[in-house]
Amino acid sequence: MAPAPDDAGPTLLRLARDAIEEALGVTPGEAARGDLTTDDGAPWLDEPGAAFVTLSQAGHLRGCIGSLTARRPLREDVRENAVASAVADPRFLPLKPGELPITDIAVSVLSAPEPFPVASEADAVARLRPGVDGLVVEYGPLRATFLPQVWEQLPDPAEFLGHLKRKAGLPRDFWHCDIRLARYTVETWSEASDGARDG
């Protein structure tokens, strides 16, 4: 899809929170964080888009689910991934309604992943762009991704790649010529930063 408009943040964040409230049986707007009410009838929401929805509490991850490829309208993708982040992230217990007021939501809209061919692991480490690149690693049936936001916790490219391989189920020091990498960028809006845009 084309880049989201500059004022997309409140719309996307409201879509995500509304979807979670509905899934948890909370009265719409009851657990709102700030004034995020906006018209979500914009045509760009009906274009195919891929998004990740991240939930956090006091700066700690509480759920994160998303799509790497644009296979449905962005509106639907954000809503479905918001609900999945709240109740279906296998790393966490399902979110309870009482947690909503202390839960911050961030929505990241992804560019299309592009193949990132490398000659070696050292080549990958040298060419990664800290703070910019989201990365996908694939080896056989194993696959994992880190959003660019993960660079905040893992600013060293070698550590970033090593932890991503571990997330995929591979040893951190594993490398094989059949490993496939792809990278992408994101535009992110977060309630924690009053809907500000990043990326």
C-alpha positions in Angstrom: 0.0 0.0 0.0 1.0 3.6 -0.3 2.5 5.3 2.8 -0.1 6.0 5.5 -1.1 9.7 5.8 0.6 11.8 8.5 -2.6 11.8 10.6 -3.0 8.0 10.5 -1.8 7.4 14.0 -5.0 8.2 16.0 -7.1 6.2 13.5 -5.0 3.1 13.7 -4.6 3.2 17.4 -8.4 3.7 17.9 -9.0 0.7 15.5 -6.7 -1.5 17.6 -8.1 -0.5 21.0 -11.7 -0.7 19.8 -11.1 -4.3 18.5 -9.5 -5.3 21.8 -12.3 -3.7 23.9 -14.9 -5.6 21.8 -13.1 -8.9 22.1 -12.8 -8.5 25.9 -16.4 -7.3 26.3 -15.4 -3.8 27.4 -17.7 -0.9 26.6 -16.2 1.0 23.7 -14.2 3.9 24.9 -14.3 2.8 28.6 -10.6 2.0 28.6 -9.4 4.7 26.2 -6.0 6.2 26.5 -6.3 9.9 25.6 -8.5 11.3 22.8 -8.0 8.8 20.0 -11.5 9.2 18.6 -11.4 9.8 14.8 -13.1 8.9 11.6 -11.9 5.5 10.4 -13.7 5.6 7.0 -10.6 6.7 5.1 -10.1 4.8 1.8 -6.4 4.0 2.6 -7.6 1.6 5.4 -9.3 -0.6 2.7 -6.0 -1.1 0.8 -4.0 -4.2 1.5 -1.6 -3.6 4.3 0.6 -5.5 6.8 0.8 -4.4 10.5 2.1 -5.5 13.9 0.2 -4.5 17.0 2.4 -4.4 20.2 1.0 -4.1 23.7 3.1 -2.9 26.6 2.6 -2.2 30.3 5.0 0.2 32.1 7.5 -0.3 29.2 7.3 -4.1 29.3 6.1 -6.2 26.4 2.6 -7.7 27.0 1.8 -9.0 23.5 2.9 -8.6 19.9 1.3 -10.2 16.9 1.4 -9.1 13.2 1.6 -9.8 9.5 4.7 -9.7 7.3 2.8 -9.5 4.0 -0.2 -7.5 2.9 -2.9 -10.1 2.4 -6.0 -8.2 3.6 -7.2 -4.6 4.0 -5.1 -2.7 6.6 -8.2 -2.0 8.7 -8.9 -5.7 9.0 -5.2 -6.6 9.6 -4.9 -4.1 12.4 -8.1 -5.3 14.1 -7.3 -9.0 13.8 -3.7 -8.6 15.0 -4.8 -6.3 17.9 -7.1 -9.0 19.2 -4.5 -11.7 18.7 -1.9 -9.7 20.6 -4.3 -9.4 23.5 -5.5 -12.9 23.8 -3.4 -15.2 21.5 0.2 -14.4 22.0 1.6 -17.7 23.3 4.2 -16.0 25.5 1.6 -14.4 27.7 -1.7 -15.1 29.5 -4.7 -13.5 27.7 -5.2 -9.8 28.6 -7.9 -9.2 31.2 -10.4 -6.3 30.9 -9.0 -4.7 34.0 -5.5 -4.4 32.4 -6.7 -2.3 29.5 -6.3 1.1 31.2 -2.7 0.4 32.0 -1.9 -1.1 28.5 -0.3 1.0 25.8 -0.8 0.1 22.2 1.5 0.6 19.3 0.7 -0.1 15.6 3.5 -0.6 13.1 2.7 -0.6 9.4 5.3 -2.5 7.4 6.8 -2.0 4.0 6.9 -5.1 1.8 9.8 -7.3 2.9 12.6 -7.3 0.3 15.1 -10.2 -0.1 18.4 -9.4 1.6 21.0 -11.7 0.0 24.3 -11.9 1.8 27.5 -13.7 1.2 28.0 -14.6 4.9 26.8 -13.8 8.4 29.6 -11.2 8.6 28.3 -9.6 5.5 24.8 -9.5 7.0 26.1 -7.9 10.2 28.1 -5.3 8.3 25.1 -4.3 6.1 22.3 -4.2 8.6 21.0 -0.7 9.4 20.5 -0.4 13.2 17.3 1.4 14.1 16.0 1.1 10.6 15.8 -2.5 9.4 13.2 -5.0 10.5 14.6 -8.4 9.7 13.2 -11.8 8.8 15.2 -14.9 9.0 14.2 -18.2 7.5 15.8 -21.6 7.4 13.7 -24.5 6.2 10.3 -24.3 8.0 11.7 -22.0 10.7 11.0 -18.3 10.5 11.1 -15.3 12.8 11.2 -11.6 12.7 12.3 -8.6 14.7 10.7 -5.2 14.2 13.1 -2.2 14.0 12.0 -1.3 17.5 14.0 -4.3 18.8 17.2 -2.4 18.0 16.5 -0.3 21.2 17.2 -3.5 23.3 19.8 -5.0 20.9 21.8 -2.2 19.3 24.7 -4.4 18.2 24.0 -6.0 14.7 25.6 -9.3 15.7 23.6 -9.6 18.8 20.4 -8.5 16.9 20.9 -11.3 14.4 22.0 -13.9 17.0 18.9 -13.3 19.1 16.7 -13.4 16.0 18.1 -16.8 15.0 17.4 -18.0 18.6 13.8 -16.7 18.3 13.5 -18.8 15.1 14.6 -21.9 17.0 18.2 -21.9 15.7 21.4 -21.7 17.8 22.7 -18.1 18.0 26.0 -19.1 16.4 24.3 -21.1 13.5 24.9 -20.2 9.9 24.2 -22.0 6.7 24.2 -21.0 3.0 20.5 -21.8 2.9 19.5 -19.2 5.5 17.3 -16.6 3.8 17.0 -13.0 5.0 14.6 -10.3 4.2 14.3 -6.8 5.5 11.7 -4.1 5.8 11.0 -0.8 7.4 8.0 0.4 9.5 6.0 3.4 10.3 5.0 3.2 14.0 2.4 5.1 16.1 2.2 4.6 19.8 -0.2 5.6 22.6 2.8 5.9 24.9 4.1 8.8 22.8 0.7 10.4 22.3 0.2 8.8 18.9 3.5 10.1 17.5 4.9 8.7 14.3 8.3 6.9 14.2 10.0 5.5 11.1 
